[in-house]
Amino acid sequence: MSENPNHPKRPYLLERTRNIGIAAHIDAGKTTLTERILFYTGMIHRIGEVHDGATVTDHMEQERERGITITSAAVTCEWVQHPSDGVVKLYEKQKQRINIIDTPGHVDFTAEVERSLRVLDGAIVLFCGVAGVQPQTETVWRQADKYNVPRIIFINKMDRTGANFENVFQEVKDRFGINAVRILIPIGAEEDLIGQIDVINLKAVIYKDDNTMGSTFEIKDLEGDLLAEAESAREELLAVLCDSDDELGEKFLMEEEITTTDIKMALRRATIANQVVPVAGGSAFKNKGVQFLVDAVVDYLPSPVDIPAAQGQEADDDEAQVLAETDDHKKFCSLAFKLWADKYVGKLIFFRVYSGTVSKGDMVYNPRTRKKERIGRLIKMHADKHEDIETCYSGDIAAIVGLKNVKTGDTLCTEQFDIMLEPPLFPEPVISMAVEPKTVVDQEKMAIALARLSEEDPTFMVKTDEETGQTIISGMGELHLEVIVDRMMREFKVACGVGKPQIAYRETITIASGGEGILKKQSGGRGQFGHVVLDVAPGTKGKGLTIDNLVVGGAIPKEFINSVLAGVRLSMTNGIVAGYPVVDVHVNITDGSYHDVDSNENAFKMAAILAMRDAFKNAGPILLEPVMDVEIVTPEDYQGDIMGDLNRRRGQIQEIENKPRHAVLKALVPLAQMFGYSTAVRTLSSGRADYTMKPSSFEQVPQNIVDELTNEYAYAS
């Protein structure tokens, strides 16, 4: 990296830039917190509320109607740490730029969190002060671990009845096994929440309940029990930092004076290294604790120059590692992490610049397609608002208008920079349903709409069933597909009907078996001849299809081996139990024979398919169904009714955890039994229980269900 990685024309220095995400379980207060940050940074002049459908980042109609975040929204704001009464701040009076991505909390939209965390430098992870660690928060935490994203924890909703900061703090430490340290402890709880203890500065921050919406606060000296609590937390913080940070640990051992600035710098280094996680508490909705949380973002989360250089590989060599250093003077390299169909400007490509700069009118190269395209417009996003800009610099997150052949996860760079960055990884869809246009006119419009939506969302897939001719859409859950159908109507004016959701069943085998396939056709002239002998055996779970070619002596000529492999793979698309794809099978191709004149590629492909079907018949084929990991949080009064309902749905209770005033039930339930569960659980609990589910595994289907499905398959065939 050069001595000064900043371009002379960039509006904000790299070290004064923060790219952060706000992530958590659904309804933990992410959008509410984002709205407060935008208000206190002066980006908006009136606070909007989620329940009123008036927030900046929830700009889609579906988000405002449902009161949930569906798609991640990027906003940019400026922040200056305010000097106040001897409180030490690392970046006082320096204007900072903070790029924020507000992410969804619903499991159906987990892809939005995945791709956001892939390109962010830090994150605020929210926990509810009452519910504590919730299932989707655990998923978010694992996603952040995967991309080594430094984090700050904000324990929100401390104004709610039953909120307990210390309980949640301890649960977070125990559940994730992390070095969590308190830096801002709430003063009071529930209706008595009045402010925060600033642990490092040993000060009290008291927020005024006036018409300034939390903009005014007072810094006071701590006394009595609050001072004792702060000193105890500070000692605990110092002990953790001395163990985690060599520089501070050496000062401590040498008995040198440790200043407040020393502690803050050590906490910054340890947070960026993912060795320590600072924890703050407050209430975004009640406007208490947000400003000092933003100060903590600036003080402890990394700038683009604080994180390791982005690592990629050469386009033609998977083994050759290439680095993209955060430096405006280096070659341009970026990652396209999201596509979005904007109703005003068309296709938007959100991208993160890792090195170099790019300007409007520049040519960018896509190593995947080996093609160059010219950038028409560069846009800085503020949720659904656009601001045209001339240049993007290292560390920037912006959007491009005008590129056509780009997919989520593509690297965009200069042609002279041979690099492909690692794309974000997305889970496979678990639920499918049939859609059909209501009129002939809608047929073509529906195809265009589905193509656009599947391009935007890597977890939404579209295919045509070759047997029935139906258009099948697949996604992460009922709500996911419901939103897709709703968007087709509102954004593309396509009216379509939906069929009963189809389960993504799979088939596999349980025992080893052999099979032989012979294709022999003679019709006076050149005929068809192919002969394949193979063995099948249960494969490793989750590995899919593995194949070994054990043919020796030229029994099958080399030029036909690829055709045999193609036939084997094709046979895995339709099993013999009920016609579903076959998974986790190992195949050994052992023998065969050929004819000098009549053998050809197609004959060996068909022979391989016949051999596979022959082998499957005696390999103990079984049907598998997707099983979901379901977690229900319910008041204890309804626990028995909900457990009984889960048993009726073929659910297996895995764990029951009793917390103050509520119980957490964890169960494995077949996806086929979970349709309409949101209505059922609300009915059983008078609307007081909540649940989340995520894919767990594929398990064997009971025989009575298999009989029903095979009868349907036989009838359809």
Residue pairs with C-beta under 8 A, 6 or more apart in sequence:
1 305
1 309
1 325
1 326
1 327
2 327
2 329
2 330
5 14
5 305
5 325
5 326
5 327
5 328
5 329
5 394
6 13
6 14
6 328
7 328
7 329
7 357
7 393
9 391
10 328
10 393
11 97
12 95
12 96
12 97
14 303
14 304
14 305
14 326
14 328
14 393
14 394
14 395
15 303
15 305
15 306
16 91
16 94
16 95
16 96
16 97
16 303
17 96
17 97
17 98
17 99
17 303
17 304
17 395
17 396
18 96
18 97
18 98
18 99
18 121
18 122
18 297
18 298
18 301
18 302
18 303
19 99
19 119
19 120
19 121
19 122
19 304
19 352
19 395
19 397
20 98
20 99
20 100
20 101
20 120
20 121
20 122
20 123
20 124
20 297
20 301
21 72
21 100
21 101
21 102
21 103
21 113
21 116
21 117
21 120
21 122
21 123
21 124
21 149
22 30
22 33
22 34
22 100
22 101
22 102
22 103
22 123
22 124
22 126
23 30
23 103
23 105
23 113
23 116
23 117
23 123
23 124
23 125
23 126
23 140
23 143
23 144
24 30
24 105
24 125
24 126
24 127
24 134
24 136
24 137
24 140
25 105
25 126
25 128
25 131
25 134
25 135
25 136
25 137
25 140
25 692
26 68
26 104
26 105
26 106
26 136
26 692
27 68
27 105
27 128
27 690
28 105
28 126
28 127
28 128
28 134
28 137
28 156
28 157
29 126
29 128
29 156
29 157
29 284
29 285
30 69
30 102
30 103
30 105
30 126
31 50
31 55
31 57
31 58
31 69
31 102
32 49
32 50
32 55
32 284
32 285
33 124
33 126
33 154
33 156
33 284
33 290
33 293
34 55
34 56
34 57
34 75
34 100
34 102
35 44
35 47
35 48
35 49
35 55
35 56
35 57
35 284
36 47
36 214
36 284
36 287
36 290
37 77
37 98
37 100
37 290
37 294
38 44
38 56
38 75
38 77
39 45
39 46
39 47
39 213
40 214
40 215
40 290
40 291
40 294
41 77
41 78
41 79
41 98
41 294
42 77
42 78
43 56
43 75
43 76
43 77
43 78
43 382
44 56
47 213
47 287
48 54
48 55
48 56
49 55
50 58
50 67
51 67
53 63
53 64
53 65
53 67
54 64
56 73
56 75
56 382
56 383
57 69
57 73
57 75
57 102
57 383
58 64
58 68
58 69
58 73
59 73
59 383
59 384
60 70
60 71
61 490
62 70
62 483
62 486
62 487
62 490
63 69
63 70
63 71
68 104
68 105
68 106
69 102
69 103
69 104
69 105
69 106
69 109
70 104
70 106
70 109
70 112
70 483
71 104
71 109
71 112
71 340
72 101
72 102
72 103
72 104
72 112
72 113
72 115
72 116
72 338
73 101
73 102
73 381
73 383
73 384
74 99
74 100
74 101
74 350
74 381
74 382
74 383
74 397
75 99
75 100
75 102
75 381
75 382
75 383
76 97
76 98
76 99
76 100
76 380
76 381
76 382
77 97
77 98
77 100
78 95
78 96
78 97
78 98
79 95
79 96
79 98
79 294
79 298
80 93
80 94
80 95
80 96
81 89
81 90
81 91
81 92
81 93
81 94
81 96
81 295
81 298
81 299
82 92
82 291
83 89
83 92
83 93
84 219
85 203
85 219
86 201
86 203
86 219
87 198
87 201
87 203
87 219
88 200
88 201
88 260
88 261
88 264
89 295
89 299
90 261
90 264
90 265
90 268
90 298
90 299
91 298
91 299
96 298
98 294
98 297
98 298
99 396
99 397
101 116
101 120
101 397
103 112
103 113
103 116
103 140
104 110
104 112
104 113
105 136
106 136
106 479
107 135
107 136
107 139
107 476
107 477
107 692
107 693
107 694
108 475
108 476
108 477
108 478
108 479
108 480
109 476
109 480
110 136
110 139
110 143
110 427
110 459
110 476
110 694
111 426
111 427
111 457
111 458
111 459
111 476
113 139
113 140
113 143
114 143
114 424
114 425
114 426
115 337
115 338
115 408
115 424
115 426
115 458
116 337
116 338
117 123
117 140
117 143
117 144
117 146
117 147
117 149
117 424
118 147
118 335
118 337
118 423
118 424
119 335
119 337
119 352
119 397
120 149
121 149
121 150
121 301
121 302
121 303
121 304
121 306
121 307
121 395
122 149
122 150
122 151
122 152
122 297
122 301
122 302
123 144
123 149
123 150
123 151
123 152
123 301
124 151
124 152
124 153
124 154
124 293
124 297
125 137
125 140
125 141
125 144
125 151
125 152
125 153
125 154
126 137
126 153
126 154
126 155
126 156
127 133
127 134
127 137
127 153
127 154
127 155
127 156
127 168
127 172
128 134
128 155
128 156
128 157
128 160
128 168
129 155
129 156
129 157
129 158
129 160
129 163
129 164
129 165
129 168
129 189
129 281
129 283
130 157
130 160
130 161
130 162
130 163
130 164
131 633
131 662
132 167
132 168
132 171
132 172
132 659
133 168
133 171
133 172
133 175
133 176
134 631
134 633
134 692
135 631
135 692
135 694
136 692
138 175
139 694
141 176
144 151
148 274
150 271
150 272
150 273
150 274
150 300
150 301
150 302
151 271
151 277
152 271
152 277
152 278
152 279
152 280
152 293
152 296
152 297
152 300
152 301
153 172
153 180
153 277
153 278
153 279
153 280
154 279
154 280
154 281
154 282
154 284
154 289
154 293
155 165
155 168
155 169
155 186
155 279
155 280
155 281
155 282
156 281
156 282
156 283
156 284
157 163
157 283
157 284
157 285
158 165
158 186
158 189
158 190
158 193
158 281
158 282
158 283
158 288
158 289
159 189
159 190
159 191
159 193
159 283
159 285
159 286
159 288
160 190
160 283
161 190
162 190
162 660
162 661
163 189
163 190
163 193
164 189
164 660
165 185
165 186
165 189
165 281
167 660
169 180
169 182
169 279
169 281
172 178
172 180
172 279
173 180
178 277
179 240
179 244
179 270
179 275
179 276
179 277
180 276
180 277
180 278
180 279
181 233
181 236
181 237
181 240
181 241
181 267
181 276
181 277
181 278
181 279
182 199
182 233
182 236
182 237
182 279
182 280
182 281
183 198
183 199
183 200
183 237
183 267
183 278
183 279
183 280
183 296
184 196
184 197
184 198
184 199
184 205
184 279
184 280
184 281
184 282
184 289
184 292
184 293
184 296
185 196
185 197
185 199
185 229
185 230
185 233
185 281
186 193
186 195
186 196
186 197
186 281
186 282
186 283
186 288
186 289
187 193
187 194
187 195
187 196
187 197
187 204
187 206
187 226
188 194
188 195
193 282
193 283
193 286
193 288
194 206
194 207
194 288
195 204
195 205
195 206
195 207
195 217
195 288
195 289
196 204
196 205
196 280
196 281
196 282
196 288
196 289
196 292
197 203
197 204
197 205
197 222
197 226
197 229
197 230
197 233
198 204
198 205
198 219
198 230
198 292
199 230
199 233
199 234
199 237
200 234
200 237
200 260
200 263
200 264
200 267
201 260
202 222
202 227
202 230
202 231
202 234
203 219
203 220
203 221
203 222
204 219
204 220
204 221
204 222
204 226
205 217
205 218
205 219
205 289
205 292
206 217
206 218
206 219
206 220
207 214
207 216
207 217
207 287
207 288
207 289
208 214
208 216
208 217
208 218
210 216
213 287
214 286
214 287
214 288
214 290
214 291
215 287
217 291
222 230
237 263
237 267
238 252
238 258
238 263
240 270
240 276
241 248
241 249
241 263
241 266
241 267
241 270
241 276
242 248
242 249
242 252
243 249
244 266
244 270
244 273
244 275
244 276
245 266
245 269
245 270
245 275
247 265
247 266
247 269
248 258
248 262
248 263
248 266
251 257
251 258
251 262
252 258
264 299
264 300
267 276
267 278
267 299
267 300
268 299
268 300
270 276
271 277
271 278
271 300
271 301
272 300
272 301
272 302
272 306
272 307
278 296
278 300
280 289
280 292
280 293
280 296
281 289
282 288
282 289
282 290
282 293
283 289
284 290
303 395
304 326
304 394
304 395
305 326
305 395
307 326
309 323
309 324
309 325
309 326
309 354
309 355
310 323
310 324
310 326
310 333
310 335
310 354
310 355
310 421
311 321
311 322
311 323
311 324
311 421
311 422
312 321
312 322
312 323
312 324
312 333
312 411
312 419
312 420
312 421
312 422
313 319
313 320
313 321
313 322
313 419
313 420
314 320
314 322
314 418
314 419
314 420
315 367
315 418
315 419
315 420
316 418
322 418
322 419
324 330
324 333
324 354
324 355
324 417
324 419
324 421
325 355
326 354
326 355
326 394
326 395
327 355
327 356
327 394
328 356
328 357
328 393
328 394
329 356
330 355
330 356
330 394
331 355
331 356
331 413
331 414
331 416
331 417
332 353
332 355
332 356
332 357
332 358
332 362
332 364
332 413
332 414
332 417
333 353
333 354
333 355
333 356
333 411
333 412
333 413
333 414
333 417
333 419
333 421
334 351
334 352
334 353
334 354
334 358
334 392
334 411
334 412
334 413
335 351
335 352
335 354
335 409
335 410
335 411
335 412
335 421
335 423
336 349
336 350
336 351
336 400
336 406
336 407
336 408
336 409
336 410
336 411
336 412
337 350
337 351
337 352
337 408
337 409
337 424
338 349
338 350
338 408
338 456
339 347
339 348
339 349
339 350
339 406
339 407
339 408
339 455
339 456
340 347
340 348
340 350
340 399
340 456
341 347
341 348
341 452
341 453
341 456
341 491
342 348
342 384
342 386
343 491
344 386
345 377
345 379
345 386
345 401
346 401
347 401
347 403
347 404
348 379
348 381
348 399
348 400
348 401
349 399
349 400
349 401
349 403
349 406
350 381
350 397
350 398
350 399
351 392
351 397
351 398
351 399
351 400
351 412
352 396
352 397
353 392
353 393
353 394
353 395
353 396
353 397
353 398
354 394
354 421
355 394
356 394
356 414
356 417
357 391
357 392
357 393
357 394
358 364
358 375
358 378
358 391
358 392
359 375
359 378
359 390
359 391
359 392
360 375
360 376
360 377
360 378
360 389
360 390
360 391
361 374
361 375
362 374
362 375
363 372
363 373
363 374
363 375
363 415
364 372
364 373
364 374
364 375
364 403
364 412
364 413
364 414
365 371
365 372
365 412
365 413
365 414
365 415
365 417
366 372
366 373
366 405
366 406
366 410
366 411
366 412
367 411
367 413
367 418
367 419
367 420
368 407
368 410
368 411
368 420
369 405
371 405
372 415
373 402
373 403
373 404
373 405
373 406
374 402
375 400
375 402
375 403
376 400
376 401
376 402
376 403
377 388
377 400
377 401
377 402
378 388
378 389
378 390
378 391
378 392
378 398
378 399
378 400
378 401
379 386
379 387
379 388
379 389
379 398
379 399
379 400
379 401
380 386
380 387
380 388
380 389
380 398
380 399
381 387
381 397
381 398
381 399
386 399
389 398
392 398
400 412
403 412
406 412
407 455
408 423
408 424
408 456
408 458
409 423
409 424
409 458
410 423
411 419
411 420
411 421
413 419
426 458
426 459
427 459
427 476
427 695
428 695
429 459
429 460
429 461
429 474
429 475
429 476
429 504
430 474
430 475
430 476
430 477
430 504
430 626
430 628
430 671
430 695
431 474
431 475
431 476
431 477
431 478
431 480
431 481
431 501
431 502
431 503
431 504
431 671
432 472
432 473
432 474
432 475
432 501
432 502
432 503
432 504
433 472
433 473
433 481
433 498
433 499
433 500
433 501
433 502
434 465
434 470
434 471
434 472
434 473
434 498
434 499
434 500
434 502
435 446
435 450
435 471
435 472
435 473
435 485
435 496
435 497
435 498
435 499
436 470
436 471
436 496
436 497
436 499
437 443
437 445
437 446
437 494
437 495
437 496
438 495
438 496
438 497
439 495
442 494
442 495
442 496
445 492
445 493
445 494
446 471
446 488
446 492
446 494
446 496
448 492
449 488
449 491
449 492
449 494
450 462
450 471
450 473
450 488
451 462
452 492
453 460
453 484
453 487
453 488
454 460
454 461
454 462
457 475
457 484
459 475
459 476
459 480
460 473
460 474
460 475
460 480
460 484
461 473
461 474
461 475
462 471
462 472
462 473
462 474
463 471
463 472
463 474
464 470
464 471
464 472
465 471
465 472
467 716
468 716
470 499
472 502
473 481
473 484
474 504
475 481
475 484
477 693
478 501
478 675
478 678
481 498
481 501
485 496
485 498
488 494
488 496
489 495
489 496
501 675
503 625
503 626
503 671
503 672
504 626
505 578
505 580
505 623
505 624
505 625
505 626
505 701
505 709
506 575
506 580
506 581
506 582
506 583
506 623
506 624
506 625
506 698
507 575
507 576
507 577
507 578
507 580
507 581
507 582
507 583
507 621
507 622
507 623
507 624
508 538
508 582
508 583
508 584
508 585
508 621
508 622
508 624
509 536
509 537
509 538
509 582
509 585
509 616
509 619
509 620
509 621
509 622
510 538
510 619
510 620
510 621
510 622
511 537
511 538
511 618
511 619
511 620
512 535
512 536
512 537
512 538
512 619
513 535
513 536
513 537
513 615
513 616
513 617
513 618
513 619
513 620
514 533
514 534
514 535
514 536
514 615
514 618
515 533
515 534
515 535
515 536
515 611
515 612
515 613
515 614
515 615
515 616
515 617
515 618
516 531
516 532
516 533
516 534
516 611
516 614
517 530
517 531
517 532
517 606
517 607
517 608
517 609
517 610
517 611
517 612
517 613
517 614
518 530
518 531
518 607
518 610
519 528
519 529
519 530
519 531
519 603
519 604
519 606
519 607
519 610
520 527
520 528
520 529
521 527
521 528
521 529
522 598
526 597
526 598
527 595
527 597
527 598
528 598
528 600
528 602
528 603
528 606
529 594
529 595
529 598
529 599
529 603
530 560
530 592
530 594
530 599
530 600
530 603
530 604
530 605
530 606
530 607
530 608
531 592
531 593
531 594
531 607
532 556
532 564
532 567
532 589
532 591
532 592
532 604
532 607
532 608
532 610
532 611
533 589
533 590
533 591
533 592
533 611
534 568
534 587
534 588
534 589
534 590
534 608
534 611
534 612
534 615
535 587
535 588
535 590
535 615
536 585
536 586
536 587
536 588
536 612
536 615
536 616
536 619
537 585
537 586
537 588
537 619
538 584
538 585
538 586
539 545
539 546
539 584
539 585
539 586
540 546
540 584
540 586
541 584
542 584
543 584
544 583
544 584
545 568
545 569
545 572
545 582
545 583
545 584
545 585
545 586
545 587
546 585
546 586
546 587
547 565
547 568
547 586
547 587
547 588
547 589
548 586
548 587
548 588
548 589
549 561
549 565
549 589
550 588
550 589
550 590
551 561
551 589
551 590
551 591
551 592
555 591
555 592
555 593
555 594
556 564
556 589
556 591
556 592
556 593
556 594
556 604
557 594
557 599
559 601
560 594
560 599
560 600
560 601
560 604
561 589
562 601
563 601
563 602
563 604
563 605
563 608
564 589
564 592
564 604
564 605
564 607
564 608
565 589
565 608
566 605
566 608
567 604
567 605
567 606
567 607
567 608
567 609
567 612
568 587
568 589
568 608
568 609
568 612
570 605
570 609
571 582
571 608
571 609
571 612
571 613
571 616
572 581
572 582
572 583
572 585
572 612
573 581
573 582
574 580
574 581
574 582
575 581
575 582
575 616
575 621
575 623
576 613
576 616
576 617
576 621
577 621
577 622
577 623
577 706
577 709
577 710
577 713
578 623
578 706
578 709
578 710
578 712
578 713
579 713
579 716
579 717
580 623
582 616
582 621
583 624
583 698
587 612
589 608
592 604
592 607
594 604
622 700
622 701
622 706
623 700
623 701
623 705
623 706
623 709
624 698
624 699
624 700
624 701
625 670
625 671
625 672
625 698
625 699
625 700
625 701
625 705
626 670
626 671
626 695
626 697
626 698
627 668
627 669
627 670
627 671
627 696
627 697
627 698
627 699
628 668
628 669
628 670
628 671
628 674
628 693
628 694
628 695
628 696
629 666
629 668
629 693
629 694
629 695
629 696
630 646
630 651
630 666
630 667
630 668
630 669
630 674
630 691
630 692
630 693
631 664
631 665
631 666
631 667
631 691
631 692
631 693
632 642
632 646
632 664
632 665
632 667
632 681
632 689
632 690
632 691
633 662
633 663
633 664
633 689
633 690
633 691
634 642
634 662
634 663
634 665
634 681
634 685
634 688
634 689
634 690
635 661
635 662
635 663
635 685
635 688
635 689
636 658
636 661
636 662
636 663
638 684
638 685
638 686
638 688
638 689
639 656
639 663
639 665
641 684
641 685
642 665
642 681
642 684
642 685
642 689
643 653
643 665
645 680
645 681
645 684
646 653
646 665
646 667
646 669
647 653
649 669
649 670
649 673
649 674
649 677
650 669
650 670
650 673
650 702
651 667
651 668
651 669
651 670
651 673
652 667
652 668
652 669
653 665
653 666
653 667
654 666
654 667
654 668
655 664
655 665
655 666
656 663
656 664
656 665
656 666
657 663
657 664
657 666
658 664
668 696
668 699
669 693
670 699
670 701
672 705
674 693
677 691
678 691
681 689
681 690
681 691
682 689
701 709
